[in-house]
Structure formats: structure tokens, C-alpha cells
Amino acid sequence: MHPKNEYNSNMNPKSFLLALFILLITSATPADASKSDRLSRIQQRIERRTALKTSKQTVKRSRKAIKKMRITSREIRRTGKANKLGTRRRSANRYSQKKIAPKSLENIELMPNQIFEPTLPLPNIYALSSLLLLGEKSSAVATIELSPDNEPIHIRGITITLDSEMTSLSSMEVIDEFGYVLGTAKLDLNESSDRDIFTLDLSPQKAYFIDKDGSAAIAVRARLKTNENGGVSGEELQVTDISVNALGLWSNNTASIETSGPDFQVHESALARIRSISNSGNSSGVFGIGTNRPIASFDFESKSVNSISADPAITSLTFSVNSPSTIELSNIKLRTYGLNTSVSCNFVRPEIVCDSIPESIGTIDDSKRLILSADISLSGSHPNVYLQISINNPGNPNSSGDITWTDGESSFSWVDLDFPVVEGIDWR
């Protein structure tokens, strides 16, 4: 069923559902996406479908009119009387061709993406550096915006070029901002012997339509091999170019398209990823001095592929300390919740560094709670004492962050989480 858009003063259930659908889409859009542009494109799509539906209904009514005209005229010619369909005499003039919609409307053909019905939640197609789990399909690894220059277009092919070969990469799925899948781009050795080009060809029946004054956001998602079938942990993936082959529907020639979008980011393959880090304590607490006092507690959660090689573990942590200089921290230790085993950490304001974390503490079997404790004292007076421990810098594939960890095979110095990663209890 296509969504109905009835613009009238009475809010019927279908209109209400349509309004709710648009509201949910805007709330589901990522913060870094252009909400107004995305909503505008959705509204345009609904309006086009409504116009098309109206046209088809007109054609349908016209067909019924022609059929009724033929029946009535035949009856009049046969008997010289009006048939029993009505009390008045019906003539062919009542159903003149002027009231019939153009026949061309009967032959309107929509491309699959025009009749595609989006479902919530819409995919997040705005790519940031991410850890790509072997054997799985990733989130978006590259995105471009497409805008036809002078005429509506049909996209007939997409070529994706990588920075270098990635042996772990099986194929690349191409989708739009509504979740419509254009198809799967596959390795094209005819285009490059360096094994760094993937192509997608679309038939005339499956071409992707973009209107003259429209635009579309197209994203690429990576499908990775399992580690048993050639997937390798620690490989980098970066798209350097996405080119589009399109046909202009008015000129029937190769179409001119404007492309834009964010810089293509670097991604890395892995057997596991740290998917979340959260404060396991209260948001705030009462500051106090003493020995072996807990100053922060964090829950780490991981996700691993189904492989005996996957063994995620944290090997080093850097904590940021927010406190006045009169607060002294010493004998700092990191331990696992429920165990007495701990590792000593060094404090050089404003950072606490816990290196060489043993497996007994750092291993994350789905989840792990780590507790940081210290002896707290005051070296002087302060009108407003406070203390908060945080993990700030997630890092990226090209720059080390505050967390070093392993997936069981490779070592990583970054996590694909937001900045700051997590803030601890605010002691005051």
C-alpha cells in the first residue's frame, strides 16, 4: 500500500498515520544529517506518489466511463431506448474524450526506488570510522550526495574505488537514505588488476531514478569474509572515490551529476569491538578523603564474531582527572568487580595511566566492570572540592586514543565511540 496524503481540514486516521510517520522519521534521523533536507525529500516522494495515484484513479474512472458509454450507445442503437441503468437517456456525448485523461498516463512506469516503502528506523548512512566485524555486514563506510544538473536521470552503474586492496572484503552493498538497496557491488578485475575496484551495474528495469530538482544520498556498506574464509583482523578499508554512470531521461545521453559529501573515513577489520562503555555508579556522589576509596566504576561491553580466535581484552587505559590541585591521589589501582586482583596505575596530573593490564582484569567476556580506587587526601584548603574521572578520547585509525585493546589477534589503540567516551561519578 502506498501512503495516502489527503490535504484537508479533517484529520482522518490515514492522515494521522502519515503525519506520525513523518514525525518519527525526523526524530530517527542522525544528528549529523540534514533533517530538513531529508524530510523535504520524503514529503516530495509522498506528493509524487499522491499525484500519480490521482492520475491513475482518473484513468480508471475514464476507463469505466468509456465502458459505460459503449454499453449505453450499443443499447440505444439496438432498441432506440435508454437502457435501465438510469431514468434519463444517456448519450455518447456525455462521456466525450475531453473528459478522459491522456492515454500516456496509463503507461507511466516507476523505477523500483520510486515505489519503495521506507520502514523505521531509517538506516544511518553518515559514515564515521568504524570497526568492521569479520563475517558481518557493516554500517555505512562511505556516503555521497547526488544531484542531477539539468534533467531527471536513471543511475545505471556505480564504481567504488578503494585506497588499496582489502582481502577481507567480500562485496559492497549500495543503499539510499531510505534503506532501498540498489544492489551489490563486486570486485571488478577488468577495471583494475590491483583488486581495489568494485562495480555495480543496474539494468534498465532496475535503474535508480532521481528527479531534475531532486537529490539522493547514496551509501556503501561492506560485507566481510569470516576469518575462516579469508578474513583478516587489522586490515584497513578506505573508499577514495565513488563514480556514477547515469542516463539523462530527456537527452538520452550520459547525464551530468553533481556529487558531494563528507571525506571518506578509514575503517578497520576486527574479530571484536568494544560496543559501549558506561558509568556503572551514580551520576554524583559526596566527596570524601580516605584510603582505598573507589573514585570511578565503568562497565565495558564487547561484541565478538563466532570464532575461537576472538578474545577481546583491554591492555591499557588512560583516565582524565578533573579536580583542583589541592586534591592528592596516590596508591591508585584498577581492579575487576568481584575480584581482589588489581594493577597499579600512575598519576601525572591531569591523567591516570594504567598500563600492562593483565588478562584476568582486562578480558571482556561480553561485559566487564572495572573499578578505579585511590588514597585521597588534601594538600590545602579549597572552597569547592570536586573530583571526576573520565575517559575522553576514543581515537581513530590514524590517532591513538585513551584505550588500547586486543581482539585476540590484533592490537587497537582506538574505539568507534563518541567523544567523550564516558564520564564518571561527579564527587562534590
C-alpha positions as CSV (number, residue, x, y, z in Angstrom):
1,M,0.0,0.0,0.0
2,H,1.3,3.5,-0.9
3,P,0.9,6.2,1.8
4,K,-2.1,8.4,1.2
5,N,-1.7,12.1,1.6
6,E,-5.0,13.9,1.8
7,Y,-4.6,17.6,2.5
8,N,-7.9,18.6,4.0
9,S,-9.2,20.2,7.2
10,N,-10.4,16.9,8.7
11,M,-7.7,14.7,10.3
12,N,-8.7,11.2,9.3
13,P,-6.8,8.1,10.6
14,K,-4.7,7.8,7.4
15,S,-3.7,11.4,7.5
16,F,-2.8,11.0,11.2
17,L,-0.6,8.0,10.4
18,L,1.1,9.9,7.6
19,A,1.9,12.8,10.0
20,L,3.1,10.4,12.6
21,F,5.4,8.6,10.0
22,I,7.0,12.0,9.0
23,L,7.5,12.9,12.7
24,L,9.1,9.6,13.5
25,I,11.4,9.8,10.5
26,T,12.7,13.2,11.6
27,S,13.3,12.0,15.1
28,A,15.1,8.9,13.8
29,T,17.5,10.9,11.7
30,P,21.1,11.1,13.0
31,A,22.2,14.4,14.5
32,D,24.8,15.0,11.8
33,A,22.3,14.5,9.0
34,S,20.3,17.4,7.5
35,K,16.9,16.8,9.0
36,S,15.1,19.4,7.0
37,D,16.5,18.2,3.6
38,R,15.7,14.6,4.4
39,L,12.1,15.5,5.5
40,S,11.7,17.6,2.3
41,R,12.7,14.6,0.1
42,I,10.3,12.4,2.0
43,Q,7.4,14.8,1.5
44,Q,8.3,15.2,-2.2
45,R,8.2,11.5,-2.6
46,I,4.8,11.2,-0.9
47,E,3.5,14.1,-3.0
48,R,4.7,12.4,-6.3
49,R,3.0,9.2,-5.3
50,T,-0.2,11.0,-4.4
51,A,-0.2,12.8,-7.8
52,L,0.5,9.5,-9.6
53,K,-2.3,7.8,-7.6
54,T,-4.7,10.6,-8.6
55,S,-3.7,10.3,-12.2
56,K,-4.2,6.5,-12.1
57,Q,-7.6,7.0,-10.5
58,T,-8.5,9.4,-13.2
59,V,-7.6,6.9,-15.8
60,K,-9.5,4.2,-14.0
61,R,-12.6,6.4,-13.9
62,S,-12.2,7.2,-17.6
63,R,-12.0,3.5,-18.5
64,K,-15.2,3.0,-16.6
65,A,-16.8,5.9,-18.4
66,I,-15.7,4.5,-21.8
67,K,-17.1,1.1,-20.9
68,K,-20.4,2.6,-19.8
69,M,-20.5,4.8,-22.9
70,R,-20.1,1.8,-25.1
71,I,-22.8,-0.2,-23.3
72,T,-25.3,2.7,-23.4
73,S,-24.6,3.6,-27.0
74,R,-25.0,0.0,-28.1
75,E,-28.3,-0.3,-26.2
76,I,-29.6,2.8,-27.8
77,R,-28.7,1.7,-31.3
78,R,-30.3,-1.7,-30.7
79,T,-33.6,-0.6,-29.1
80,G,-33.8,3.1,-29.7
81,K,-34.4,3.5,-26.0
82,A,-32.2,4.3,-23.0
83,N,-31.3,1.1,-21.0
84,K,-32.4,0.5,-17.5
85,L,-29.2,1.8,-15.9
86,G,-30.9,5.1,-15.3
87,T,-34.1,7.1,-15.9
88,R,-32.6,9.6,-18.2
89,R,-31.4,8.9,-21.8
90,R,-27.6,8.5,-21.8
91,S,-25.8,9.6,-24.9
92,A,-22.2,9.2,-26.0
93,N,-21.7,13.0,-25.8
94,R,-21.9,12.8,-22.0
95,Y,-18.7,10.8,-22.0
96,S,-16.7,12.8,-24.5
97,Q,-13.0,12.2,-24.9
98,K,-12.4,15.7,-23.4
99,K,-13.1,14.2,-20.0
100,I,-10.7,11.3,-20.4
101,A,-7.2,11.6,-19.0
102,P,-4.3,11.4,-21.5
103,K,-3.6,7.9,-22.5
104,S,0.1,8.4,-21.7
105,L,-0.8,8.2,-18.0
106,E,-1.7,4.5,-18.4
107,N,2.0,3.8,-19.4
108,I,3.8,5.6,-16.6
109,E,6.5,3.3,-15.3
110,L,8.1,3.9,-11.9
111,M,11.5,2.6,-11.0
112,P,11.8,0.3,-8.0
113,N,13.2,3.0,-5.8
114,Q,10.1,5.3,-6.5
115,I,7.7,2.7,-5.2
116,F,9.8,1.5,-2.3
117,E,8.2,1.9,1.1
118,P,10.6,3.0,3.8
119,T,10.4,1.4,7.2
120,L,11.6,2.7,10.6
121,P,14.2,3.1,11.8
122,L,15.8,4.6,8.7
123,P,19.5,3.5,8.2
124,N,22.3,5.7,9.5
125,I,24.1,6.4,6.2
126,Y,26.5,9.0,7.5
127,A,29.8,7.2,7.8
128,L,32.3,7.6,10.7
129,S,35.4,5.5,11.2
130,S,34.3,2.1,12.5
131,L,35.5,-1.4,13.4
132,L,34.2,-3.9,10.8
133,L,33.4,-7.3,12.3
134,L,34.6,-10.2,10.1
135,G,31.7,-12.2,8.7
136,E,29.2,-9.4,9.0
137,K,27.7,-6.5,7.0
138,S,29.0,-3.2,8.3
139,S,27.3,0.2,8.8
140,A,28.0,2.8,6.1
141,V,31.6,3.1,5.2
142,A,31.2,5.9,2.6
143,T,28.4,8.3,1.5
144,I,27.8,10.7,-1.3
145,E,25.0,13.1,-2.2
146,L,23.8,13.1,-5.9
147,S,22.1,16.0,-7.6
148,P,21.2,16.0,-11.4
149,D,22.3,19.1,-13.2
150,N,19.7,19.6,-16.0
151,E,17.3,16.7,-16.2
152,P,15.9,13.7,-14.4
153,I,18.2,10.7,-14.5
154,H,18.4,7.0,-14.3
155,I,21.5,5.7,-12.5
156,R,22.8,2.7,-14.4
157,G,26.1,2.0,-12.7
158,I,28.2,2.7,-9.7
159,T,32.0,2.3,-9.4
160,I,33.7,2.2,-6.0
161,T,37.5,2.7,-5.7
162,L,39.4,1.8,-2.6
163,D,42.7,3.2,-1.3
164,S,44.2,-0.3,-1.6
165,E,43.2,-4.0,-1.8
166,M,41.4,-5.4,1.3
167,T,41.5,-9.2,1.3
168,S,38.8,-9.4,4.0
169,L,36.2,-7.6,1.8
170,S,33.7,-9.8,0.0
171,S,31.4,-7.3,-1.6
172,M,29.8,-3.9,-1.0
173,E,26.1,-3.2,-0.7
174,V,24.8,0.1,-2.1
175,I,21.8,1.7,-0.4
176,D,20.0,5.0,-0.3
177,E,18.9,7.1,2.7
178,F,15.5,5.4,2.9
179,G,17.1,1.9,3.1
180,Y,16.4,1.0,-0.5
181,V,19.1,-1.4,-1.7
182,L,20.3,-0.6,-5.2
183,G,22.4,-3.7,-5.4
184,T,25.7,-5.3,-4.6
185,A,29.0,-4.1,-6.0
186,K,31.5,-6.8,-6.7
187,L,35.2,-6.9,-7.3
188,D,35.9,-6.0,-10.9
189,L,39.3,-7.3,-12.2
190,N,38.5,-5.9,-15.6
191,E,38.7,-2.4,-14.2
192,S,41.8,-2.9,-12.0
193,S,44.2,-5.7,-11.5
194,D,45.1,-4.2,-8.1
195,R,41.8,-5.7,-6.8
196,D,40.7,-2.3,-5.4
197,I,37.6,-1.5,-7.6
198,F,34.1,-2.8,-7.1
199,T,31.3,-2.1,-9.6
200,L,27.5,-2.3,-9.6
201,D,25.6,-2.4,-12.9
202,L,21.9,-1.7,-13.0
203,S,19.5,-2.9,-15.7
204,P,17.0,-0.5,-17.4
205,Q,14.3,-2.2,-15.3
206,K,16.2,-1.6,-12.0
207,A,17.8,1.8,-12.7
208,Y,17.7,4.3,-9.8
209,F,15.6,7.4,-10.5
210,I,16.4,10.9,-9.4
211,D,14.2,13.8,-10.5
212,K,15.6,17.0,-12.1
213,D,15.2,19.1,-8.9
214,G,15.8,16.2,-6.6
215,S,18.8,14.7,-4.8
216,A,19.7,11.5,-3.2
217,A,22.1,10.3,-0.6
218,I,23.8,7.0,-1.5
219,A,25.9,4.9,0.9
220,V,28.1,1.9,0.8
221,R,28.2,-0.9,3.3
222,A,30.9,-3.5,3.4
223,R,30.3,-7.3,3.6
224,L,33.3,-9.0,5.1
225,K,34.6,-12.6,4.9
226,T,34.8,-14.7,8.0
227,N,38.2,-15.3,9.4
228,E,37.9,-19.0,8.4
229,N,37.2,-17.9,4.8
230,G,40.0,-15.3,4.2
231,G,39.0,-12.5,6.6
232,V,42.0,-10.9,8.4
233,S,41.9,-8.8,11.6
234,G,43.5,-5.4,11.5
235,E,43.1,-4.6,7.8
236,E,42.2,-1.1,6.8
237,L,39.4,-0.1,4.4
238,Q,39.0,3.3,2.9
239,V,37.0,4.4,-0.1
240,T,38.7,7.0,-2.2
241,D,36.1,7.6,-5.0
242,I,32.5,6.7,-5.9
243,S,31.6,7.5,-9.5
244,V,28.2,7.2,-11.1
245,N,27.1,6.3,-14.6
246,A,23.7,7.9,-15.3
247,L,21.4,8.3,-18.3
248,G,19.5,11.6,-18.9
249,L,15.8,10.9,-19.5
250,W,15.3,14.0,-21.7
251,S,18.5,13.9,-23.7
252,N,19.0,10.1,-23.6
253,N,22.7,10.9,-23.2
254,T,25.2,10.4,-20.3
255,A,23.9,12.7,-17.6
256,S,25.8,15.3,-15.7
257,I,25.6,14.9,-11.9
258,E,26.9,16.9,-9.0
259,T,28.4,14.9,-6.2
260,S,29.2,16.0,-2.7
261,G,29.6,14.6,0.8
262,P,32.0,14.2,3.7
263,D,35.5,13.0,3.4
264,F,35.8,9.2,3.2
265,Q,36.9,7.8,6.5
266,V,39.3,4.9,7.4
267,H,37.8,1.7,8.9
268,E,39.5,-1.4,10.3
269,S,38.5,-5.1,10.3
270,A,38.4,-6.9,13.6
271,L,37.2,-10.1,15.4
272,A,35.5,-8.0,18.1
273,R,34.7,-4.4,19.1
274,I,34.0,-2.6,22.3
275,R,30.5,-1.5,21.7
276,S,29.8,0.5,24.8
277,I,31.4,1.9,28.0
278,S,29.1,3.4,30.6
279,N,29.3,4.8,34.2
280,S,28.2,2.0,36.5
281,G,27.8,4.2,39.5
282,N,25.5,7.1,40.3
283,S,25.8,10.4,38.4
284,S,27.0,12.2,41.5
285,G,28.3,11.5,45.0
286,V,29.6,13.0,48.2
287,F,33.4,13.8,48.1
288,G,35.5,12.4,50.9
289,I,39.1,11.7,51.8
290,G,40.5,8.3,52.9
291,T,42.4,5.2,51.8
292,N,41.4,2.8,49.0
293,R,38.3,4.8,48.1
294,P,36.5,4.0,44.8
295,I,36.8,7.0,42.5
296,A,35.3,5.6,39.3
297,S,33.5,2.5,38.1
298,F,32.8,1.7,34.4
299,D,31.0,-1.1,32.6
300,F,32.6,-2.3,29.3
301,E,30.6,-4.3,26.8
302,S,32.0,-6.1,23.8
303,K,30.7,-7.9,20.7
304,S,32.7,-10.7,19.1
305,V,32.3,-12.8,16.0
306,N,31.7,-16.5,16.3
307,S,35.3,-17.6,16.3
308,I,37.6,-19.3,18.8
309,S,40.2,-16.6,17.9
310,A,38.0,-13.8,19.2
311,D,39.2,-12.8,22.7
312,P,38.7,-9.1,23.4
313,A,40.7,-7.6,26.3
314,I,41.7,-4.2,27.4
315,T,45.5,-3.8,27.8
316,S,45.8,-0.1,28.7
317,L,43.6,2.8,29.9
318,T,44.1,6.5,30.3
319,F,41.8,8.3,32.6
320,S,41.3,12.1,32.7
321,V,41.2,13.7,36.2
322,N,39.1,16.8,36.7
323,S,39.9,18.2,40.2
324,P,41.6,21.1,41.9
325,S,45.3,20.7,42.5
326,T,44.7,20.6,46.3
327,I,43.3,17.0,45.9
328,E,46.0,14.4,46.1
329,L,45.6,10.9,44.6
330,S,48.0,8.1,45.5
331,N,48.2,4.3,45.6
332,I,45.8,4.2,42.5
333,K,44.7,0.7,41.5
334,L,42.5,-0.8,38.8
335,R,40.5,-4.0,39.6
336,T,37.7,-6.1,38.4
337,Y,34.4,-6.1,40.2
338,G,34.2,-9.1,42.5
339,L,37.9,-10.0,42.4
340,N,40.8,-8.8,44.7
341,T,43.3,-8.9,41.8
342,S,44.4,-5.3,40.9
343,V,47.0,-3.5,38.8
344,S,48.8,-0.3,39.9
345,C,48.3,2.9,37.9
346,N,50.4,6.1,37.6
347,F,49.1,9.6,38.2
348,V,50.6,12.6,36.5
349,R,48.0,15.4,36.6
350,P,45.7,15.5,34.7
351,E,45.9,11.9,33.7
352,I,45.9,8.4,35.4
353,V,47.6,5.8,33.2
354,C,47.0,2.1,33.8
355,D,49.5,0.1,31.6
356,S,50.1,-3.6,31.2
357,I,46.6,-4.6,32.3
358,P,46.6,-8.4,32.8
359,E,44.1,-10.7,31.1
360,S,42.5,-11.5,34.5
361,I,41.4,-7.9,34.7
362,G,41.1,-6.7,31.1
363,T,39.4,-9.6,29.4
364,I,35.8,-8.7,28.4
365,D,33.5,-11.8,28.0
366,D,30.5,-9.8,26.8
367,S,30.8,-7.4,29.7
368,K,33.2,-6.4,32.5
369,R,33.1,-3.9,35.3
370,L,36.3,-2.1,36.2
371,I,36.8,-0.1,39.4
372,L,39.4,2.5,39.9
373,S,40.4,3.3,43.6
374,A,42.9,5.6,45.3
375,D,44.0,7.1,48.5
376,I,42.6,10.6,48.6
377,S,44.0,13.5,50.7
378,L,44.1,17.3,50.7
379,S,47.3,19.3,50.5
380,G,45.5,22.6,51.3
381,S,42.1,24.3,51.6
382,H,39.8,24.8,48.7
383,P,36.3,26.5,48.8
384,N,34.8,23.9,46.4
385,V,36.4,20.5,46.3
386,Y,35.4,18.1,43.5
387,L,36.6,15.1,41.6
388,Q,35.5,13.4,38.4
389,I,37.3,10.6,36.4
390,S,36.5,10.3,32.7
391,I,37.7,8.5,29.6
392,N,37.7,11.2,26.9
393,N,39.5,10.4,23.7
394,P,38.2,7.5,21.6
395,G,40.9,7.9,19.0
396,N,40.7,6.8,15.4
397,P,42.6,4.5,13.0
398,N,45.2,7.3,12.5
399,S,45.5,8.6,16.0
400,S,45.7,6.8,19.4
401,G,43.1,7.4,22.0
402,D,42.7,6.6,25.7
403,I,42.0,2.9,25.2
404,T,44.3,0.2,23.9
405,W,42.9,-3.3,23.5
406,T,43.1,-6.5,21.5
407,D,40.5,-8.6,19.7
408,G,42.6,-11.8,20.2
409,E,44.7,-11.3,17.1
410,S,45.4,-7.6,16.5
411,S,46.0,-4.7,18.8
412,F,43.9,-1.5,18.5
413,S,44.5,2.0,20.0
414,W,41.0,3.3,19.3
415,V,37.3,2.5,19.7
416,D,34.4,3.6,17.5
417,L,32.6,5.5,20.2
418,D,31.8,9.2,20.7
419,F,33.8,11.9,22.5
420,P,33.9,11.9,25.5
421,V,33.8,8.2,25.7
422,V,32.4,8.1,29.3
423,E,32.2,10.4,32.3
424,G,32.4,9.0,35.8
425,I,30.8,9.9,39.1
426,D,30.9,13.7,39.9
427,W,32.1,13.8,43.5
428,R,31.4,17.0,45.4
